[in-house]
């Protein structure tokens, strides 16, 4: 059994912190638990509660400081994407509808092994995934 207890947080960078915070609040009801203004030695940032003890730490940087192409696999840097867990297929459908309402680019709900999976792009074009437990295709 691993000594770790799961993922504490994932950090990402955006050129528009307010837009990203609003997106995750609208789609996932993720609330800001900490916000920090920019200083000489640290960028502006917000920490969003994703539930289940996981957080999304979002740093704001000028567009020219953000390295990589978020829309192309292999060009995103060492972290290709992350998956946000939800409790059921029904919640996954709710998230799909919220993503559509938010104007997100989404794929189809599919099964990957023992999970339901839905890929989408956030407001910065980063490909992400929402995952729900599955019993081999059962809803």
ZITA-V130739 format. One record per residue. N is the residue number from 1. OMEGA is omega in whole degrees, 0 to 359 (none if undefined). NEAR is the number of other ideal C-beta (glycine too) atoms within 8 Angstrom. Layout:
n=N omega=OMEGA near=NEAR
n=N omega=OMEGA near=NEAR
This chain:
n=1 omega=180 near=2
n=2 omega=176 near=4
n=3 omega=178 near=3
n=4 omega=182 near=4
n=5 omega=178 near=4
n=6 omega=182 near=7
n=7 omega=177 near=5
n=8 omega=178 near=6
n=9 omega=172 near=9
n=10 omega=180 near=10
n=11 omega=178 near=8
n=12 omega=183 near=11
n=13 omega=178 near=8
n=14 omega=174 near=14
n=15 omega=182 near=8
n=16 omega=184 near=9
n=17 omega=182 near=12
n=18 omega=180 near=6
n=19 omega=181 near=9
n=20 omega=178 near=14
n=21 omega=180 near=12
n=22 omega=179 near=8
n=23 omega=182 near=12
n=24 omega=175 near=12
n=25 omega=182 near=12
n=26 omega=186 near=8
n=27 omega=187 near=11
n=28 omega=184 near=10
n=29 omega=180 near=5
n=30 omega=183 near=10
n=31 omega=177 near=7
n=32 omega=177 near=9
n=33 omega=179 near=7
n=34 omega=176 near=7
n=35 omega=183 near=7
n=36 omega=177 near=9
n=37 omega=177 near=5
n=38 omega=175 near=7
n=39 omega=182 near=6
n=40 omega=184 near=3
n=41 omega=181 near=3
n=42 omega=179 near=7
n=43 omega=172 near=7
n=44 omega=181 near=9
n=45 omega=173 near=13
n=46 omega=173 near=12
n=47 omega=181 near=13
n=48 omega=177 near=15
n=49 omega=178 near=8
n=50 omega=182 near=11
n=51 omega=177 near=8
n=52 omega=180 near=6
n=53 omega=180 near=6
n=54 omega=180 near=13
n=55 omega=173 near=11
n=56 omega=177 near=13
n=57 omega=184 near=12
n=58 omega=179 near=15
n=59 omega=178 near=12
n=60 omega=180 near=12
n=61 omega=176 near=10
n=62 omega=182 near=6
n=63 omega=182 near=6
n=64 omega=178 near=4
n=65 omega=182 near=6
n=66 omega=185 near=10
n=67 omega=173 near=4
n=68 omega=178 near=7
n=69 omega=185 near=6
n=70 omega=185 near=10
n=71 omega=184 near=7
n=72 omega=178 near=7
n=73 omega=182 near=6
n=74 omega=179 near=5
n=75 omega=185 near=8
n=76 omega=186 near=13
n=77 omega=186 near=6
n=78 omega=175 near=2
n=79 omega=184 near=7
n=80 omega=178 near=6
n=81 omega=173 near=10
n=82 omega=181 near=7
n=83 omega=177 near=9
n=84 omega=184 near=11
n=85 omega=170 near=10
n=86 omega=191 near=10
n=87 omega=186 near=6
n=88 omega=175 near=8
n=89 omega=180 near=10
n=90 omega=177 near=6
n=91 omega=177 near=10
n=92 omega=177 near=15
n=93 omega=177 near=9
n=94 omega=178 near=8
n=95 omega=177 near=13
n=96 omega=180 near=12
n=97 omega=178 near=8
n=98 omega=176 near=11
n=99 omega=178 near=12
n=100 omega=179 near=9
n=101 omega=180 near=7
n=102 omega=179 near=9
n=103 omega=181 near=4
n=104 omega=173 near=12
n=105 omega=183 near=4
n=106 omega=174 near=11
n=107 omega=178 near=6
n=108 omega=172 near=5
n=109 omega=182 near=9
n=110 omega=174 near=8
n=111 omega=173 near=9
n=112 omega=184 near=5
n=113 omega=182 near=4
n=114 omega=176 near=6
n=115 omega=165 near=10
n=116 omega=185 near=12
n=117 omega=175 near=12
n=118 omega=177 near=16
n=119 omega=177 near=9
n=120 omega=175 near=13
n=121 omega=178 near=10
n=122 omega=183 near=10
n=123 omega=178 near=9
n=124 omega=180 near=10
n=125 omega=180 near=8
n=126 omega=177 near=11
n=127 omega=180 near=13
n=128 omega=185 near=12
n=129 omega=171 near=12
n=130 omega=186 near=14
n=131 omega=176 near=12
n=132 omega=179 near=13
n=133 omega=181 near=8
n=134 omega=172 near=11
n=135 omega=179 near=6
n=136 omega=174 near=6
n=137 omega=179 near=6
n=138 omega=180 near=5
n=139 omega=none near=3
